[in-house]
Amino acid sequence: MALRRAEPTRPLSLWTRRSESLPAIERALPGCHAATDLASSVADAELVVICTSPRSIEELCQALVGCVPPDAVVTDAGSVKT
């Protein structure tokens, strides 16, 4: 959301596992390409930020192999709270 406010013309894509989440994403981030297809969501990415539970990060990273451009930066926002 901060990126959308700072650079409203920069292309922004968001992937979700659940199609029922798409309308809420599109309302919150107008102009954002929201999809349930991971490959199309990251095909032209410069930056990929993974925001999911720590136990899902490895599986998602494996799914990203071959989908993310080779020069893209991939990072995560996962954290473990104790």
C-alpha positions, 0 to 999 in steps of 0.5 A: 500500500505504501508503494502504491501511494509513493509511486501510483504509476508503478505496476503492482501485482499481488498474488493470493491463494484464494479467489474470494480475496480478489475483490477486497484486494482490488478495492484496497489497491486500485489499479493493482493486478491481483490474481490467483495465478502465481506465474503471471503475478511475478512474471515481470517483477523487479521485487517480490515480497513474500508475506505469508506464515513462516511455515509456508515460505519454503513451499512458496519459494519453490513454486516461484522457481522459474517464474521470477525474472533472474534479476528480481529481488526476492525477500520475505516479511515472515516472522516468528513470534514467541 
